[in-house]
Amino acid sequence: TEDKVVIVYETMWGSTEKMARKISEGLIDAGISVKLFDIALADRTEVVSEMLEAKGFLFGSSTHDNDMLPTLAGFLAFVKGLKPKNRLAASFGSFGWAGGAQKGIEAIIKEGGVEVAQPALTLQYAPDEADLKRCYEWGKAFAQMLRDRKNF
């Protein structure tokens, strides 16, 4: 595997996409290669191909009906079946009234045998400048966890 993180997200109103882009900036500034995919638009084969080379996965979704959006849910069911080994993952996303997407994402990640490396990052509504700074720092922290992990 490479010092690379694949970020796969689905967004409803653009907030989770903003988070994904700022997280990727933190990773890149920390020296980690990033591939960013909106799963509603991406070719799943390309995404999985990139994941096979990556040490880390970040999955993001807006919350709808207290869970993740449906396209990401289907993709994660597929990834769970692949049972990727020796990878780190985490989840992020935005919500309006009530959260819940990240809990569902983390459950699937764990069922697939991937270690959840850090607590989920959740933001209510559209991210402001302070929230975007948190996203950037969260990305940098994930990069450090990848570097600290010795058994890849």
C-alpha positions in Angstrom: 0.0 0.0 0.0 1.0 3.6 -0.5 0.8 6.7 1.7 -2.5 7.5 0.1 -6.0 8.2 1.4 -9.1 7.6 -0.6 -12.0 9.9 0.4 -15.4 8.7 -0.7 -18.4 10.9 0.1 -22.0 11.7 -0.8 -23.5 15.0 -0.2 -27.0 16.4 -0.2 -26.6 20.2 -0.2 -22.8 20.5 -0.6 -21.7 20.8 3.0 -20.2 17.3 3.2 -18.4 18.0 -0.1 -16.9 21.2 1.4 -15.7 19.1 4.4 -14.2 16.5 2.1 -12.2 19.1 0.2 -10.9 20.8 3.3 -10.0 17.4 4.9 -8.1 16.5 1.7 -6.1 19.8 2.0 -5.0 18.8 5.5 -3.9 15.4 4.2 -2.0 16.8 1.3 -0.3 19.4 3.4 0.8 16.6 5.7 2.4 14.8 2.7 -0.3 12.2 2.0 -1.6 11.6 -1.5 -5.3 11.9 -1.8 -8.0 10.6 -4.3 -11.4 12.3 -3.8 -14.6 10.8 -5.1 -18.2 11.9 -5.0 -19.7 8.3 -5.1 -22.9 9.6 -6.7 -20.8 10.5 -9.7 -17.8 8.2 -9.6 -17.1 4.9 -11.3 -17.0 2.3 -8.5 -14.4 0.3 -10.3 -12.0 3.3 -10.3 -12.7 4.0 -6.6 -12.0 0.4 -5.6 -8.9 0.3 -7.7 -7.6 3.4 -5.9 -8.6 1.8 -2.5 -6.5 -1.3 -3.2 -3.3 0.9 -3.2 -4.3 3.2 -0.2 -3.4 2.9 3.5 -6.5 4.9 4.5 -10.1 5.5 3.7 -12.3 8.4 4.7 -16.0 8.0 4.2 -18.4 11.0 4.4 -22.1 11.4 4.2 -24.8 13.9 5.0 -27.4 12.5 7.3 -30.9 11.7 6.0 -33.4 9.9 8.2 -30.7 9.4 10.8 -28.5 7.5 8.5 -26.1 7.9 5.6 -27.3 8.7 2.0 -28.2 5.6 -0.1 -25.5 5.6 -2.8 -22.8 5.6 -0.1 -24.6 2.9 1.8 -24.6 0.7 -1.2 -21.0 1.3 -1.9 -20.0 0.6 1.7 -21.9 -2.7 1.5 -19.8 -3.6 -1.5 -16.5 -2.6 0.3 -17.5 -4.5 3.4 -17.6 -7.7 1.3 -14.1 -7.0 0.0 -12.8 -7.2 3.6 -9.7 -4.9 3.1 -6.9 -5.7 5.5 -4.4 -3.5 7.3 -6.2 -0.2 6.5 -7.3 2.7 8.7 -10.6 4.5 8.2 -12.8 7.2 9.7 -16.0 9.0 8.9 -17.3 12.5 8.6 -20.3 14.5 7.5 -22.9 17.1 8.1 -26.4 17.1 9.4 -29.3 19.4 9.9 -31.7 18.4 12.7 -30.2 15.1 13.9 -27.1 13.2 13.1 -26.6 9.5 12.6 -24.8 8.9 9.3 -21.4 8.5 10.9 -22.6 5.9 13.3 -23.9 3.8 10.4 -20.7 4.3 8.4 -18.5 3.2 11.3 -20.6 0.1 11.9 -20.0 -1.0 8.3 -16.3 -0.2 8.4 -15.9 -2.3 11.5 -18.0 -5.2 10.1 -15.6 -5.2 7.1 -12.6 -5.6 9.4 -11.1 -2.1 8.9 -9.9 -0.2 12.0 -11.7 3.1 12.8 -8.7 5.3 13.5 -10.2 8.4 15.0 -13.6 9.7 16.1 -16.0 10.9 13.4 -16.1 14.5 12.5 -19.7 15.8 12.3 -20.9 19.3 11.7 -24.3 20.8 11.9 -25.5 22.7 8.8 -23.0 24.3 6.4 -19.4 24.6 7.6 -18.2 28.1 8.6 -14.5 29.1 8.6 -14.0 27.6 12.1 -15.6 24.3 11.0 -13.4 24.2 7.9 -10.3 24.7 10.1 -11.5 21.7 12.1 -11.8 19.7 8.9 -8.3 20.6 7.9 -6.8 19.7 11.2 -8.8 16.4 11.3 -7.3 15.5 7.9 -3.8 16.3 9.3 -4.4 14.1 12.3 -5.5 11.2 10.1 -2.3 11.6 8.1 -0.3 11.4 11.3 -2.1 8.2 12.3 -1.2 6.6 9.0 2.5 7.5 9.5 2.5 6.2 13.1 1.0 2.8 12.0 3.9 0.4 11.4 2.2 -2.8 10.2 1.1 -1.9 6.7 
